């Protein structure tokens, strides 16, 4: 009986360590996304000189960490570990996955713009007058006007949609920092 208890205790300890590791991995992933988003923001706001290579690299950083990669770091194994993730992330997994896929898609648009425009932040990359943003993210609801799959979206608009996607996800699925 005693060897069985030892095995069960070791299995429980290993499971807890793996769950904590998953939380650490996703926190690192989110920090990388935040750093890349800040870099993109500085270029669009003129605080940093434009470089298509830097834009592409930063957007690819976000794209590669969004989507399925992000969702997989929120397994049920880590649901009981204390973190900033709300329980709703596991209760409404499809909704969370949809937001992660939107982030991946919009980051891909920004990365492509950087690849196609290596030297200049062109007018075609900028927000257009009257471009609907969607809105509603501060209340936790996704905006009502998101571009269709085939719709041409300027890079700056896609970046704003990336920020809105992050804000919407955080409003729904993340506890606020105190």
C-alpha positions as CSV (number, residue, x, y, z in Angstrom):
1,X,0.0,0.0,0.0
2,X,2.8,2.4,0.9
3,X,4.5,2.2,-2.5
4,X,1.2,3.1,-4.2
5,X,0.9,6.2,-2.0
6,X,4.4,7.3,-2.9
7,X,3.7,6.8,-6.6
8,X,0.4,8.8,-6.3
9,X,2.2,11.6,-4.4
10,X,5.0,11.7,-7.0
11,X,2.4,11.8,-9.8
12,X,0.5,14.6,-8.2
13,X,3.7,16.6,-7.6
14,X,4.7,16.0,-11.2
15,X,1.3,17.1,-12.5
16,X,1.5,20.3,-10.4
17,X,4.9,21.1,-11.6
18,X,3.9,20.6,-15.3
19,X,0.8,22.8,-14.8
20,X,3.0,25.6,-13.2
21,X,5.4,25.3,-16.1
22,X,2.5,25.8,-18.5
23,X,1.5,29.0,-16.7
24,X,5.1,30.2,-16.8
25,X,5.3,29.4,-20.6
26,X,2.1,31.4,-21.3
27,X,3.2,34.3,-19.2
28,X,6.4,34.4,-21.2
29,X,4.4,34.2,-24.4
30,X,2.2,37.1,-23.4
31,X,5.3,39.2,-22.5
32,X,6.8,38.5,-25.9
33,X,3.5,39.5,-27.6
34,X,3.3,42.7,-25.5
35,X,6.9,43.7,-26.5
36,X,6.2,43.1,-30.2
37,X,3.0,45.1,-30.0
38,X,4.8,48.0,-28.4
39,X,7.4,47.9,-31.1
40,X,4.7,48.0,-33.8
41,X,2.9,50.8,-32.0
42,X,6.1,52.9,-31.8
43,X,6.5,52.7,-35.6
44,X,2.9,53.5,-36.4
45,X,2.9,56.4,-34.0
46,X,6.2,57.8,-35.3
47,X,8.1,57.2,-32.0
48,X,10.5,54.9,-33.9
49,X,11.7,55.0,-37.5
50,X,9.9,52.7,-39.8
51,X,11.6,49.5,-40.9
52,X,9.7,46.9,-42.9
53,X,11.9,44.2,-41.5
54,X,11.3,45.2,-37.9
55,X,7.5,45.5,-38.6
56,X,7.5,42.0,-40.2
57,X,9.5,40.5,-37.4
58,X,7.4,42.0,-34.6
59,X,4.2,41.0,-36.3
60,X,5.5,37.5,-36.9
61,X,6.4,37.2,-33.3
62,X,2.7,37.9,-32.4
63,X,1.4,35.7,-35.2
64,X,3.5,32.7,-34.2
65,X,2.4,33.0,-30.6
66,X,-1.3,33.5,-31.2
67,X,-3.8,31.1,-32.6
68,X,-3.4,27.4,-31.6
69,X,-0.1,28.0,-29.9
70,X,-1.7,30.3,-27.4
71,X,-4.8,28.1,-26.9
72,X,-2.7,25.0,-26.2
73,X,-1.0,26.8,-23.3
74,X,-4.4,27.0,-21.5
75,X,-5.0,23.3,-21.0
76,X,-7.3,22.0,-18.2
77,X,-4.2,20.8,-16.4
78,X,-3.3,24.4,-15.5
79,X,-6.9,25.6,-14.7
80,X,-6.3,25.1,-11.0
81,X,-3.0,27.0,-10.8
82,X,-3.3,30.5,-9.5
83,X,-2.7,33.0,-12.3
84,X,-4.4,35.9,-14.0
85,X,-6.5,33.6,-16.1
86,X,-10.2,33.6,-15.3
87,X,-12.1,30.3,-15.1
88,X,-14.2,31.5,-18.1
89,X,-11.2,30.8,-20.4
90,X,-11.9,27.0,-19.9
91,X,-15.7,27.4,-19.7
92,X,-15.8,29.3,-23.0
93,X,-12.9,27.8,-24.8
94,X,-14.3,28.3,-28.3
95,X,-14.7,32.0,-27.7
96,X,-11.1,32.2,-26.5
97,X,-9.9,30.2,-29.5
98,X,-11.8,32.5,-31.9
99,X,-10.0,35.6,-30.4
100,X,-6.6,33.9,-30.5
101,X,-7.2,33.1,-34.2
102,X,-8.3,36.7,-34.9
103,X,-5.0,37.9,-33.4
104,X,-3.1,35.4,-35.5
105,X,-4.9,36.6,-38.7
106,X,-4.4,40.3,-38.0
107,X,-0.8,39.9,-37.1
108,X,-0.3,38.0,-40.5
109,X,-1.7,41.1,-42.3
110,X,0.8,43.4,-40.5
111,X,3.7,41.0,-41.2
112,X,2.8,40.9,-44.9
113,X,2.7,44.7,-45.1
114,X,6.2,44.8,-43.5
115,X,7.4,42.2,-46.0
116,X,5.9,44.1,-49.0
117,X,7.0,47.5,-47.9
118,X,10.6,47.2,-46.7
119,X,11.5,50.9,-46.9
120,X,8.5,53.1,-46.4
121,X,5.3,53.3,-44.3
122,X,3.1,53.9,-47.2
123,X,-0.3,55.7,-47.3
124,X,-1.9,52.3,-48.3
125,X,-0.7,50.9,-45.0
126,X,-2.3,53.7,-42.9
127,X,-5.9,53.8,-41.5
128,X,-8.3,55.2,-44.0
129,X,-10.7,58.0,-43.2
130,X,-14.0,56.5,-42.0
131,X,-12.6,53.0,-41.3
132,X,-14.9,51.3,-38.8
133,X,-13.1,50.0,-35.8
134,X,-15.8,47.8,-34.3
135,X,-15.6,49.0,-30.7
136,X,-17.0,47.4,-27.6
137,X,-13.8,45.8,-26.3
138,X,-13.8,47.7,-23.0
139,X,-17.1,46.2,-22.1
140,X,-15.8,42.7,-23.1
141,X,-17.8,42.4,-26.3
142,X,-16.2,41.9,-29.7
143,X,-16.8,44.8,-32.1
144,X,-19.6,44.4,-34.6
145,X,-17.6,45.4,-37.7
146,X,-14.7,43.1,-38.2
147,X,-13.3,42.7,-41.7
148,X,-14.2,39.7,-43.8
149,X,-11.7,37.1,-44.8
150,X,-11.2,38.6,-48.2
151,X,-11.5,42.2,-47.3
152,X,-8.4,44.4,-47.9
153,X,-7.3,45.7,-44.5
154,X,-4.5,48.4,-44.2
155,X,-1.7,47.3,-41.9
156,X,-2.4,50.1,-39.3
157,X,-6.1,49.0,-39.2
158,X,-5.1,45.4,-38.7
159,X,-2.8,46.5,-35.9
160,X,-5.6,48.4,-34.2
161,X,-7.7,45.2,-34.5
162,X,-4.9,43.3,-32.9
163,X,-5.0,45.7,-30.0
164,X,-8.8,45.5,-29.8
165,X,-8.6,41.7,-29.9
166,X,-6.1,41.7,-26.9
167,X,-8.2,44.1,-25.0
168,X,-11.4,42.1,-25.6
169,X,-9.7,38.9,-24.6
170,X,-8.3,40.4,-21.4
171,X,-11.7,41.9,-20.5
172,X,-13.3,38.5,-20.8
173,X,-10.7,36.1,-19.7
174,X,-8.1,37.8,-17.5
175,X,-8.2,39.1,-13.9
176,X,-7.1,42.7,-13.6
177,X,-3.8,43.4,-12.0
178,X,-4.1,45.1,-8.6
